[in-house]
Amino acid sequence: MEYKNIVVAVDGSEAAEKAFQKSLDIAKRNHARLILAHVVDSRTFATAEAYDRTLSERAEEYAKELLYSYVENAKTAGVNDLLRCIEYGSPKVKIAKDIAGNFKADLIICGATGMNAVERFLIGSVSESITRYASCDVLVVR
């Protein structure tokens, strides 16, 4: 089976960087389109935004800069069939359902989280949610 549309979830973390590097290799081997996806978790600053209205603007600016740097790195590595996607909401839902569905993804690549066991128990990890709800293959990179 050859992958055609690969979504890689990036957030600037070390885990996301490893997932991104792995996605470059897979995209090249499969001659696939790489969709660089970043979800601004708007729930995390919804309450604080009552005091600082620039939070969402700064989050969006960070997302654009982040994706720009990933695009440049991908082009340097020889991957030119690229799309960028910035969404707002819960990464757990957006990546597995909305983004993967909108781009007809046949593979989602994400980094494993660095959360400890207590945090995973209380809130669950994004990568765990993606593997549970995605309708396509998922690669969690350690």
N, C-alpha and C positions, 0 to 999 in steps of 0.2 A: 504494500500500500504506500502510495506517495501522498504526502501532505501538500495541500495547495494554499491554504490560508491559515497562518499561524499567529495566534494572539500571544504576545508576551506582556505580562503584567509587570510594570516597573514603577518604583516609588522612590528610587534613589538610595535604597538600602544596599548593604553588602549582598544579601540574599538575592535581591532583584538583579544586581550586577552579574551574579553567577548565572542566573536564569537567562539574562540577556545574552551573555557570551555563548551559552549552550544553544540559544535560539538562532544565533548567527550560523553556527555549524549546520544545524538541521535545515534552516532555510536554504543555504547554499546547496546542500546535498539533494534537496528535493525540488530545487528551482521554484521555491514557494514565495508567496507574498508574506511579508512580515508586518503585522499590525502592532504598533507600539501603543499600549494602552495604559493610561494613568487615571485612577479614580480619585477625585477630590472628595474625601470623606467629610461632607458638609455637616454631618451630625456632630462632629467633634468640636466645631466652633460655633454652632448655632446659638448657644446660650451666651458665649463670650462676645458674639458679634453685636449684642445689644449695647456693649460698652465700646467696641472698636469696630466700626463699620468697614475698615479697610482689610479685615481678615480674609474675606472671600476674594477680594481683588489680589491680595498678595499670594494666596493659594493658587489662583489661576495663573498668575505671572510665574510662580515657581514651576507649575506644571508645564507651561510652554517652554521655559528655559530647559527643564529636565528633558523633555521630549526632543528638543532641538539638539541637545548634546548626544542623546542616543542615536538620532538620525545621522549625525555627523560620524559617529563611531561605526555605525552600520555601513555607511557608504565607504568609509576607509577600509573596512573589512571585505568589501566587494558585494554587499547586499544593497541593491538599488530599488527593488520593488518594495516600497515602504509606504505605509499609511500611519497617520497619527490619530489617536483618539483620546479625547479628554471627556470624562463623564463626571457627574456629581451624584453623590448618594453613598450607599453602602457598597464597598468593594466586593463584599461577599456575594451580593446579588448581581451587581452590574456586570462583573467580569463573566461569570458563568452563564448568565441568561441574556442580558441585553447586548453586550459587546460581541460575545461569541455568536449570538444569533444574527445580529445586524451584518456581520462580516462573513457569515457562513463559514466559521472557523471549523477546521477538522482537528486542530490541536491547540491546546492552551498550555503555555509554559509559565510557571510561577516559581518564586523562591520559597523555600521552607521558612517558616517564621522562627524568630529567636525567642518566642515567648516561653516562659517556664510552665510547668505542669498545672499550677494553680490558675494562671492566666488563661490557659487553654480551656480548663474546666469551666471557668466563669464566663468567658466570652467567646471561646472557640477561635480557631485560627482561620484566616482568609483562605489559605491553601486547602485546608480541610473542607471548607464550604464549597470551594470551586470543584474539588473532586466529587463531592456529593451531588451537586446540582448541575454540572455540565453535561451536555448531551453528546460531547465529543471526547476524544482522548485528552488526558491531562498528564503533563510531566511536571512533577514537583522536584526542583533541583535543590540538593543539599549543599 
